[in-house]
Amino acid sequence: MEFLKEVKLSKFEKVYLYNLLTESIIGDIKLIQNKLYISMFSSRMIILKNSDENLYHSLKKFQNENQPEVIKREYKRCDSTLWSNAQIESLKKNYYIKSLEELSKELKKSLHQISIKVMELKLVNNRIWNKDELNFLIKNINISNHELAQFLRRTIYSIKSKKRLIKNERLNLNKIEE
């Protein structure tokens, strides 16, 4: 970094400045009244006093040379959000059977990524519970959520939510009777 030779700083300050400039994305560079203002995307501002046009142009050159490399790195990080056809098919097949945590581990995706993909694929089913389903759930409330979800063709979260409501209603009825 040629411009560091032009800066009147101690060796420690030059190393610190070098680390800041190489580890962050440079936003904007301005030269105002012999002060060089360097804004970073990491919400930092570096101010170099006693600067001149030569330093300004050297830093601009450094910014232009290093900016594309940073953009490429950010793009690579986003590849983990891509879904393969096999992952999508697995999600469609297992969404009503497995919990989101199980799907997350199996598909190597975050819970948020799975939720977004479920909405995109319109797998969310907002079916209203009918009397037969409710009666079956009440009679078999001690069966595992997983088994109930398979039998009733509902999500595990739908089963958990409905069980919680049934148990709360029973508690409220017990309180009223007392």
N, CA, C and O of each residue as an XYZ file, in Angstrom:
712
protein
N       0.860     -1.177      0.000
C       0.000      0.000      0.000
C       0.901      1.233      0.000
O       1.438      1.659      1.023
N       1.031      1.776     -1.201
C       1.922      2.911     -1.426
C       1.564      4.123     -0.572
O       2.452      4.808     -0.064
N       0.301      4.385     -0.415
C      -0.101      5.620      0.273
C       0.340      5.654      1.735
O       0.473      6.736      2.308
N       0.569      4.491      2.350
C       1.000      4.480      3.746
C       2.378      5.128      3.925
O       2.693      5.660      4.990
N       3.197      5.072      2.859
C       4.505      5.720      2.938
C       4.363      7.233      3.043
O       5.213      7.905      3.627
N       3.279      7.767      2.472
C       3.070      9.209      2.458
C       2.473      9.739      3.758
O       2.541     10.940      4.021
N       1.895      8.870      4.566
C       1.225      9.279      5.795
C       2.245      9.428      6.912
O       3.101      8.565      7.107
N       2.147     10.518      7.633
C       3.060     10.754      8.755
C       2.437     10.184     10.030
O       1.797     10.891     10.807
N       2.649      8.890     10.211
C       2.125      8.184     11.377
C       3.223      7.282     11.920
O       4.190      6.966     11.227
N       3.057      6.875     13.167
C       4.002      5.914     13.739
C       3.792      4.561     13.062
O       2.776      4.352     12.398
N       4.724      3.663     13.223
C       4.629      2.342     12.621
C       3.383      1.604     13.123
O       2.680      0.962     12.343
N       3.115      1.701     14.434
C       1.937      1.077     15.019
C       0.662      1.644     14.391
O      -0.251      0.886     14.062
N       0.587      2.967     14.222
C      -0.603      3.605     13.634
C      -0.779      3.195     12.177
O      -1.905      3.021     11.710
N       0.340      3.039     11.452
C       0.250      2.605     10.059
C      -0.297      1.171      9.964
O      -1.124      0.872      9.102
N       0.168      0.298     10.852
C      -0.336     -1.084     10.866
C      -1.822     -1.096     11.208
O      -2.594     -1.829     10.589
N      -2.223     -0.299     12.179
C      -3.630     -0.212     12.576
C      -4.486      0.293     11.409
O      -5.548     -0.263     11.126
N      -4.022      1.342     10.738
C      -4.740      1.900      9.594
C      -4.828      0.866      8.474
O      -5.881      0.695      7.861
N      -3.727      0.187      8.213
C      -3.710     -0.851      7.172
C      -4.761     -1.929      7.472
O      -5.510     -2.332      6.581
N      -4.814     -2.391      8.720
C      -5.792     -3.420      9.112
C      -7.223     -2.917      8.946
O      -8.087     -3.651      8.467
N      -7.475     -1.683      9.334
C      -8.821     -1.119      9.179
C      -9.236     -1.080      7.714
O     -10.358     -1.449      7.367
N      -8.335     -0.636      6.871
C      -8.660     -0.462      5.457
C      -8.782     -1.783      4.704
O      -9.521     -1.865      3.723
N      -8.080     -2.800      5.141
C      -8.147     -4.078      4.429
C      -9.252     -4.993      4.961
O      -9.701     -5.887      4.244
N      -9.693     -4.790      6.188
C     -10.714     -5.662      6.762
C     -12.124     -5.108      6.578
O     -13.099     -5.820      6.816
N     -12.246     -3.858      6.161
C     -13.561     -3.244      5.995
C     -13.718     -2.743      4.571
O     -12.741     -2.627      3.832
N     -14.933     -2.451      4.199
C     -15.217     -1.887      2.884
C     -15.185     -0.368      3.019
O     -15.844      0.208      3.885
N     -14.420      0.258      2.161
C     -14.324      1.724      2.184
C     -15.553      2.286      1.495
O     -15.865      1.915      0.364
N     -16.248      3.180      2.178
C     -17.437      3.797      1.606
C     -17.094      4.992      0.745
O     -17.235      4.933     -0.476
N     -16.650      6.065      1.350
C     -16.385      7.302      0.634
C     -15.103      7.930      1.168
O     -14.746      7.754      2.333
N     -14.420      8.664      0.295
C     -13.183      9.343      0.679
C     -13.307     10.805      0.251
O     -13.610     11.096     -0.906
N     -13.073     11.716      1.184
C     -13.145     13.151      0.870
C     -11.939     13.858      1.453
O     -11.464     13.515      2.536
N     -11.441     14.860      0.718
C     -10.344     15.699      1.181
C     -10.909     17.092      1.410
O     -11.304     17.771      0.462
N     -10.947     17.514      2.659
C     -11.494     18.832      3.007
C     -10.496     19.533      3.924
O     -10.177     19.046      5.009
N     -10.009     20.689      3.464
C      -9.080     21.520      4.241
C      -7.935     20.701      4.834
O      -7.707     20.711      6.044
N      -7.231     20.001      3.969
C      -6.072     19.191      4.350
C      -6.386     18.081      5.363
O      -5.491     17.599      6.057
N      -7.639     17.687      5.440
C      -8.021     16.535      6.255
C      -8.673     15.519      5.328
O      -9.560     15.853      4.542
N      -8.222     14.282      5.431
C      -8.763     13.212      4.609
C      -9.791     12.445      5.440
O      -9.456     11.876      6.479
N     -11.026     12.434      4.985
C     -12.119     11.741      5.680
C     -12.405     10.439      4.931
O     -12.733     10.449      3.744
N     -12.274      9.324      5.642
C     -12.517      8.008      5.051
C     -13.684      7.380      5.811
O     -13.556      7.033      6.986
N     -14.809      7.239      5.139
C     -15.954      6.597      5.804
C     -15.967      5.121      5.412
O     -15.721      4.758      4.261
N     -16.258      4.293      6.396
C     -16.270      2.849      6.200
C     -17.707      2.340      6.326
O     -18.526      2.946      7.017
N     -18.006      1.230      5.659
C     -19.334      0.645      5.777
C     -19.570      0.044      7.151
O     -20.705     -0.280      7.500
N     -18.526     -0.105      7.923
C     -18.666     -0.638      9.283
C     -18.980      0.485     10.270
O     -18.772      0.325     11.472
N     -19.478      1.617      9.775
C     -19.877      2.786     10.586
C     -18.692      3.432     11.299
O     -18.849      3.998     12.381
N     -17.528      3.350     10.704
C     -16.345      4.014     11.252
C     -15.968      5.158     10.343
O     -16.233      5.133      9.141
N     -15.346      6.163     10.933
C     -14.822      7.281     10.157
C     -13.366      7.454     10.552
O     -13.047      7.566     11.736
N     -12.493      7.477      9.572
C     -11.069      7.711      9.807
C     -10.754      9.104      9.288
O     -11.110      9.450      8.161
N     -10.086      9.903     10.112
C      -9.706     11.260      9.709
C      -8.185     11.365      9.790
O      -7.592     11.176     10.852
N      -7.573     11.667      8.658
C      -6.122     11.852      8.613
C      -5.838     13.338      8.425
O      -6.192     13.916      7.397
N      -5.204     13.953      9.410
C      -4.863     15.370      9.329
C      -3.624     15.549      8.465
O      -2.883     14.599      8.217
N      -3.407     16.791      8.006
C      -2.242     17.152      7.188
C      -2.119     16.266      5.953
O      -1.029     15.795      5.629
N      -3.222     16.043      5.274
C      -3.223     15.223      4.063
C      -3.172     16.129      2.840
O      -3.455     17.324      2.927
N      -2.809     15.549      1.705
C      -2.761     16.334      0.470
C      -3.410     15.553     -0.666
O      -3.913     14.446     -0.473
N      -3.389     16.161     -1.871
C      -4.010     15.556     -3.045
C      -3.368     14.205     -3.401
O      -4.063     13.275     -3.812
N      -2.056     14.104     -3.242
C      -1.359     12.860     -3.583
C      -1.869     11.698     -2.737
O      -2.127     10.613     -3.258
N      -2.012     11.919     -1.454
C      -2.520     10.884     -0.556
C      -3.958     10.521     -0.921
O      -4.327      9.347     -0.946
N      -4.761     11.541     -1.201
C      -6.156     11.322     -1.596
C      -6.225     10.413     -2.820
O      -6.985      9.444     -2.821
N      -5.439     10.708     -3.866
C      -5.480      9.917     -5.098
C      -4.911      8.510     -4.880
O      -5.408      7.548     -5.466
N      -3.891      8.385     -4.058
C      -3.342      7.056     -3.753
C      -4.373      6.181     -3.055
O      -4.504      4.995     -3.357
N      -5.100      6.776     -2.123
C      -6.128      6.021     -1.396
C      -7.300      5.664     -2.306
O      -7.857      4.572     -2.197
N      -7.674      6.569     -3.194
C      -8.748      6.279     -4.157
C      -8.343      5.099     -5.051
O      -9.151      4.217     -5.343
N      -7.080      5.105     -5.475
C      -6.570      4.011     -6.304
C      -6.641      2.692     -5.526
O      -7.069      1.672     -6.066
N      -6.225      2.717     -4.272
C      -6.303      1.524     -3.422
C      -7.742      1.041     -3.306
O      -8.005     -0.158     -3.396
N      -8.674      1.968     -3.106
C     -10.087      1.612     -2.989
C     -10.582      0.935     -4.265
O     -11.261     -0.089     -4.194
N     -10.255      1.486     -5.412
C     -10.718      0.928     -6.692
C     -10.120     -0.444     -6.970
O     -10.775     -1.300     -7.565
N      -8.890     -0.654     -6.546
C      -8.249     -1.946     -6.782
C      -8.787     -3.043     -5.867
O      -8.830     -4.206     -6.267
N      -9.196     -2.697     -4.656
C      -9.601     -3.708     -3.671
C     -11.101     -3.919     -3.564
O     -11.533     -4.925     -3.001
N     -11.895     -3.019     -4.076
C     -13.353     -3.124     -3.959
C     -13.924     -4.372     -4.641
O     -14.730     -5.064     -4.019
N     -13.547     -4.701     -5.895
C     -14.145     -5.881     -6.537
C     -13.906     -7.188     -5.775
O     -14.783     -8.051     -5.753
N     -12.750     -7.346     -5.159
C     -12.437     -8.568     -4.412
C     -13.410     -8.762     -3.250
O     -13.858     -9.879     -2.993
N     -13.732     -7.692     -2.558
C     -14.653     -7.760     -1.426
C     -16.050     -8.131     -1.910
O     -16.739     -8.922     -1.265
N     -16.468     -7.575     -3.025
C     -17.802     -7.875     -3.554
C     -17.903     -9.362     -3.906
O     -18.935     -9.985     -3.655
N     -16.837     -9.940     -4.487
C     -16.851    -11.359     -4.817
C     -17.011    -12.216     -3.565
O     -17.766    -13.188     -3.575
N     -16.307    -11.867     -2.486
C     -16.399    -12.635     -1.250
C     -17.819    -12.608     -0.709
O     -18.318    -13.639     -0.258
N     -18.479    -11.466     -0.741
C     -19.851    -11.391     -0.233
C     -20.788    -12.250     -1.084
O     -21.715    -12.859     -0.550
N     -20.563    -12.308     -2.377
C     -21.417    -13.107     -3.245
C     -21.280    -14.591     -2.915
O     -22.277    -15.313     -2.878
N     -20.064    -15.045     -2.677
C     -19.848    -16.445     -2.342
C     -20.581    -16.839     -1.074
O     -21.081    -17.959     -0.966
N     -20.649    -15.925     -0.112
C     -21.310    -16.226      1.151
C     -22.793    -16.477      0.940
O     -23.400    -17.224      1.707
N     -23.388    -15.875     -0.074
C     -24.822    -16.010     -0.317
C     -25.186    -17.349     -0.961
O     -26.363    -17.709     -0.989
N     -24.198    -18.098     -1.482
C     -24.491    -19.366     -2.151
C     -25.165    -20.381     -1.230
O     -25.868    -21.269     -1.712
N     -24.968    -20.269      0.081
C     -25.565    -21.231      0.999
C     -27.089    -21.119      1.039
O     -27.760    -21.997      1.582
N     -27.642    -20.041      0.465
C     -29.088    -19.891      0.474
C     -29.738    -20.591     -0.718
O     -30.963    -20.695     -0.775
N     -28.937    -21.073     -1.669
C     -29.493    -21.762     -2.829
C     -29.987    -23.144     -2.421
O     -29.373    -23.830     -1.603
N     -31.101    -23.530     -3.008
C     -31.711    -24.822     -2.693
C     -31.557    -25.745     -3.892
O     -31.800    -25.334     -5.027
N     -31.161    -26.971     -3.654
C     -31.111    -27.969     -4.725
C     -32.508    -28.557     -4.890
O     -33.359    -28.431     -4.009
N     -32.727    -29.197     -6.029
C     -34.025    -29.854     -6.264
C     -34.276    -30.955     -5.240
O     -35.409    -31.162     -4.806
N     -33.219    -31.657     -4.859
C     -33.358    -32.731     -3.872
C     -33.789    -32.172     -2.514
O     -34.619    -32.772     -1.831
N     -33.225    -31.022     -2.120
C     -33.603    -30.403     -0.844
C     -35.065    -29.952     -0.879
O     -35.793    -30.119      0.099
N     -35.483    -29.388     -1.994
C     -36.884    -28.929     -2.111
C     -37.840    -30.113     -2.034
O     -38.860    -30.045     -1.348
N     -37.516    -31.197     -2.735
C     -38.357    -32.395     -2.692
C     -38.414    -32.975     -1.282
O     -39.474    -33.399     -0.822
N     -37.276    -32.992     -0.602
C     -37.233    -33.501      0.775
C     -38.094    -32.634      1.690
O     -38.801    -33.146      2.558
N     -38.029    -31.329      1.491
C     -38.850    -30.416      2.295
C     -40.338    -30.680      2.055
O     -41.115    -30.762      3.006
N     -40.733    -30.811      0.801
C     -42.142    -31.075      0.471
C     -42.619    -32.388      1.091
O     -43.736    -32.489      1.599
N     -41.734    -33.395      1.035
C     -42.093    -34.726      1.528
C     -42.191    -34.760      3.058
O     -43.073    -35.416      3.611
N     -41.294    -34.061      3.729
C     -41.178    -34.199      5.188
C     -41.742    -33.033      5.998
O     -41.717    -33.080      7.228
N     -42.240    -32.007      5.352
C     -42.687    -30.822      6.084
C     -43.784    -31.147      7.100
O     -43.777    -30.615      8.210
N     -44.717    -32.010      6.729
C     -45.824    -32.327      7.633
C     -45.466    -33.429      8.634
O     -46.234    -33.720      9.551
N     -44.314    -34.024      8.450
C     -43.920    -35.157      9.288
C     -42.898    -34.762     10.348
O     -42.981    -35.212     11.491
N     -41.936    -33.923      9.972
C     -40.829    -33.582     10.867
C     -40.941    -32.151     11.379
O     -41.613    -31.307     10.787
N     -40.269    -31.905     12.483
C     -40.244    -30.547     13.032
C     -39.276    -29.695     12.213
O     -38.464    -30.220     11.452
N     -39.372    -28.385     12.377
C     -38.468    -27.487     11.659
C     -37.016    -27.719     12.070
O     -36.111    -27.610     11.243
N     -36.792    -28.037     13.341
C     -35.428    -28.303     13.809
C     -34.831    -29.529     13.106
O     -33.672    -29.518     12.690
N     -35.642    -30.580     12.982
C     -35.171    -31.783     12.297
C     -34.876    -31.499     10.828
O     -33.869    -31.952     10.284
N     -35.772    -30.739     10.195
C     -35.556    -30.380      8.790
C     -34.315    -29.517      8.628
O     -33.563    -29.668      7.664
N     -34.106    -28.615      9.575
C     -32.945    -27.732      9.529
C     -31.645    -28.534      9.555
O     -30.727    -28.264      8.781
N     -31.572    -29.512     10.439
C     -30.364    -30.343     10.525
C     -30.195    -31.201      9.281
O     -29.095    -31.326      8.743
N     -31.288    -31.788      8.835
C     -31.232    -32.689      7.690
C     -30.851    -31.954      6.402
O     -30.048    -32.452      5.613
N     -31.432    -30.769      6.195
C     -31.208    -30.036      4.945
C     -30.042    -29.055      5.026
O     -29.660    -28.446      4.027
N     -29.480    -28.910      6.233
C     -28.373    -27.972      6.468
C     -28.765    -26.544      6.075
O     -28.041    -25.847      5.364
N     -29.937    -26.141      6.567
C     -30.463    -24.791      6.341
C     -30.903    -24.226      7.684
O     -31.215    -24.974      8.611
N     -30.925    -22.901      7.783
C     -31.385    -22.279      9.023
C     -32.907    -22.392      9.111
O     -33.583    -22.651      8.116
N     -33.425    -22.194     10.309
C     -34.887    -22.229     10.496
C     -35.549    -21.149      9.647
O     -36.619    -21.360      9.076
N     -34.902    -19.993      9.573
C     -35.448    -18.884      8.779
C     -35.509    -19.265      7.298
O     -36.512    -19.001      6.635
N     -34.447    -19.882      6.773
C     -34.427    -20.281      5.368
C     -35.537    -21.286      5.075
O     -36.180    -21.226      4.027
N     -35.754    -22.201      6.000
C     -36.805    -23.201      5.804
C     -38.177    -22.530      5.825
O     -39.029    -22.834      4.990
N     -38.393    -21.623      6.770
C     -39.685    -20.927      6.850
C     -39.977    -20.145      5.575
O     -41.103    -20.155      5.076
N     -38.967    -19.473      5.056
C     -39.139    -18.694      3.821
C     -39.480    -19.624      2.658
O     -40.376    -19.327      1.868
N     -38.770    -20.744      2.551
C     -39.011    -21.682      1.443
C     -40.398    -22.314      1.565
O     -41.058    -22.543      0.552
N     -40.843    -22.595      2.777
C     -42.186    -23.147      2.999
C     -43.242    -22.158      2.488
O     -44.216    -22.556      1.850
N     -43.039    -20.881      2.773
C     -43.991    -19.876      2.285
C     -43.946    -19.762      0.767
O     -44.988    -19.639      0.123
N     -42.730    -19.802      0.184
C     -42.601    -19.733     -1.276
C     -43.311    -20.901     -1.953
O     -43.967    -20.733     -2.981
N     -43.171    -22.081     -1.364
C     -43.783    -23.282     -1.939
C     -45.252    -23.431     -1.560
O     -45.928    -24.351     -2.019
N     -45.737    -22.530     -0.728
C     -47.131    -22.536     -0.253
C     -47.486    -23.861      0.417
O     -48.559    -24.421      0.196
N     -46.563    -24.343      1.237
C     -46.817    -25.577      1.984
C     -47.632    -25.322      3.240
O     -48.194    -26.247      3.826
N     -47.695    -24.054      3.652
C     -48.432    -23.713      4.861
C     -49.907    -23.971      4.599
O     -50.481    -23.504      3.615
N     -50.488    -24.714      5.492
C     -51.882    -25.096      5.324
C     -52.672    -24.545      6.506
O     -52.519    -25.021      7.631
N     -53.494    -23.570      6.265
C     -54.276    -22.962      7.339
C     -55.681    -23.570      7.400
O     -56.684    -22.862      7.488
N     -55.716    -24.889      7.350
C     -56.987    -25.600      7.457
C     -57.583    -25.418      8.839
O     -56.861    -25.448      9.836
N     -58.858    -25.233      8.909
C     -59.554    -25.149     10.195
C     -59.767    -26.575     10.709
O     -60.083    -27.490      9.949
N     -59.585    -26.732     12.011
C     -59.756    -28.046     12.627
C     -61.239    -28.415     12.609
O     -62.072    -27.620     13.045
N     -61.583    -29.603     12.113
C     -62.985    -30.040     12.159
C     -63.239    -30.811     13.461
O     -62.301    -31.118     14.197
N     -64.493    -31.117     13.734
C     -64.869    -31.756     15.004
C     -64.226    -33.136     15.161
O     -63.784    -33.497     16.251
N     -64.178    -33.890     14.091
C     -63.580    -35.234     14.169
C     -62.109    -35.153     14.558
O     -61.635    -35.932     15.385
N     -61.387    -34.206     13.957
C     -59.965    -34.056     14.284
C     -59.784    -33.629     15.738
O     -58.917    -34.149     16.441
N     -60.602    -32.685     16.182
C     -60.515    -32.218     17.566
C     -60.825    -33.339     18.553
O     -60.117    -33.510     19.545
N     -61.876    -34.095     18.284
C     -62.233    -35.214     19.169
C     -61.128    -36.264     19.203
O     -60.801    -36.790     20.267
N     -60.557    -36.567     18.046
C     -59.458    -37.522     18.001
C     -58.272    -37.015     18.822
O     -57.657    -37.777     19.569
N     -57.955    -35.731     18.682
C     -56.829    -35.160     19.422
C     -57.091    -35.186     20.927
O     -56.193    -35.501     21.709
N     -58.308    -34.858     21.332
C     -58.642    -34.861     22.765
C     -58.521    -36.277     23.344
O     -57.979    -36.462     24.434
N     -59.031    -37.277     22.602
C     -58.964    -38.662     23.084
C     -57.531    -39.199     23.108
O     -57.199    -40.057     23.925
N     -56.690    -38.693     22.215
C     -55.324    -39.209     22.081
C     -54.279    -38.143     22.406
O     -53.213    -38.095     21.792
N     -54.592    -37.315     23.353
C     -53.709    -36.189     23.653
C     -52.334    -36.622     24.168
O     -51.381    -35.846     24.095
N     -52.219    -37.832     24.680
C     -50.940    -38.318     25.214
C     -50.057    -39.001     24.166
O     -48.927    -39.389     24.463
N     -50.566    -39.146     22.957
C     -49.749    -39.704     21.871
C     -48.746    -38.633     21.439
O     -49.023    -37.441     21.568
N     -47.607    -39.041     20.939
C     -46.566    -38.078     20.555
C     -47.043    -37.147     19.435
O     -47.868    -37.512     18.597
N     -46.505    -35.964     19.455
C     -46.863    -34.967     18.431
C     -46.525    -35.482     17.033
O     -47.254    -35.233     16.073
N     -45.432    -36.185     16.939
C     -44.979    -36.713     15.654
C     -46.011    -37.678     15.065
O     -46.365    -37.579     13.890
N     -46.484    -38.602     15.884
C     -47.479    -39.586     15.418
C     -48.805    -38.909     15.073
O     -49.436    -39.225     14.065
N     -49.212    -37.971     15.930
C     -50.460    -37.246     15.652
C     -50.359    -36.455     14.350
O     -51.317    -36.410     13.578
N     -49.224    -35.841     14.103
C     -49.026    -35.048     12.880
C     -49.132    -35.941     11.646
O     -49.721    -35.549     10.639
N     -48.562    -37.139     11.729
C     -48.643    -38.067     10.599
C     -50.081    -38.526     10.369
O     -50.552    -38.565      9.232
N     -50.760    -38.866     11.435
C     -52.120    -39.380     11.310
C     -53.092    -38.305     10.820
O     -53.905    -38.560      9.932
N     -53.009    -37.113     11.395
C     -53.949    -36.039     11.052
C     -53.504    -35.211      9.839
O     -54.231    -34.326      9.388
N     -52.308    -35.503      9.314
C     -51.734    -34.753      8.181
C     -51.671    -33.255      8.483
O     -52.108    -32.412      7.699
N     -51.107    -32.966      9.654
C     -50.899    -31.583     10.095
C     -49.454    -31.439     10.531
O     -48.755    -32.430     10.744
N     -49.014    -30.203     10.662
C     -47.643    -29.978     11.107
C     -47.536    -30.250     12.599
O     -48.528    -30.214     13.327
N     -46.314    -30.523     13.038
C     -46.070    -30.744     14.459
C     -46.432    -29.484     15.246
O     -46.950    -29.564     16.359
N     -46.152    -28.324     14.655
C     -46.461    -27.069     15.347
C     -47.964    -26.841     15.475
O     -48.433    -26.274     16.462
N     -48.707    -27.283     14.477
C     -50.164    -27.189     14.555
C     -50.685    -28.073     15.685
O     -51.570    -27.668     16.438
N     -50.132    -29.285     15.802
C     -50.531    -30.214     16.867
C     -50.185    -29.631     18.238
O     -51.015    -29.630     19.147
N     -48.954    -29.136     18.379
C     -48.524    -28.561     19.666
C     -49.427    -27.401     20.064
O     -49.848    -27.291     21.216
N     -49.711    -26.552     19.110
C     -50.535    -25.366     19.388
C     -51.940    -25.776     19.836
O     -52.464    -25.234     20.810
N     -52.539    -26.716     19.140
C     -53.896    -27.149     19.482
C     -53.920    -27.868     20.827
O     -54.854    -27.688     21.608
N     -52.886    -28.694     21.108
C     -52.793    -29.351     22.418
C     -52.722    -28.311     23.536
O     -53.383    -28.437     24.567
N     -51.909    -27.285     23.309
C     -51.770    -26.227     24.320
C     -53.122    -25.551     24.580
O     -53.472    -25.289     25.731
N     -53.868    -25.274     23.530
C     -55.193    -24.652     23.697
C     -56.147    -25.572     24.462
O     -56.881    -25.115     25.338
N     -56.137    -26.846     24.139
C     -57.019    -27.808     24.826
C     -56.670    -27.881     26.310
O     -57.554    -27.865     27.167
N     -55.357    -27.962     26.606
C     -54.938    -28.043     28.013
C     -55.289    -26.764     28.772
O     -55.686    -26.822     29.936
N     -55.146    -25.620     28.124
C     -55.514    -24.347     28.771
C     -57.012    -24.270     29.031
O     -57.435    -23.771     30.074
N     -57.821    -24.761     28.089
C     -59.277    -24.771     28.289
C     -59.646    -25.676     29.464
O     -60.527    -25.334     30.253
N     -58.982    -26.825     29.588
C     -59.234    -27.734     30.713
C     -58.867    -27.068     32.036
O     -59.590    -27.204     33.023
N     -57.749    -26.351     32.059
C     -57.339    -25.638     33.279
C     -58.358    -24.576     33.636
O     -58.705    -24.419     34.807
N     -58.836    -23.857     32.659
C     -59.820    -22.804     32.916
C     -61.136    -23.386     33.421
O     -61.778    -22.809     34.300
N     -61.541    -24.539     32.861
C     -62.758    -25.193     33.318
C     -62.618    -25.673     34.756
O     -63.567    -25.572     35.534
N     -61.456    -26.191     35.118
C     -61.194    -26.645     36.477
C     -61.244    -25.469     37.457
O     -61.754    -25.612     38.568
N     -60.740    -24.354     37.067
C     -60.751    -23.166     37.943
C     -62.185    -22.681     38.174
O     -62.543    -22.274     39.280
N     -62.992    -22.729     37.124
C     -64.390    -22.284     37.242
C     -65.166    -23.218     38.168
O     -65.957    -22.744     38.983
N     -64.959    -24.538     38.063
C     -65.650    -25.515     38.883
C     -65.291    -25.384     40.358
O     -66.112    -25.668     41.229
N     -64.057    -24.951     40.637
C     -63.634    -24.823     42.030
C     -64.294    -23.617     42.597
O     -64.093    -23.295     43.768
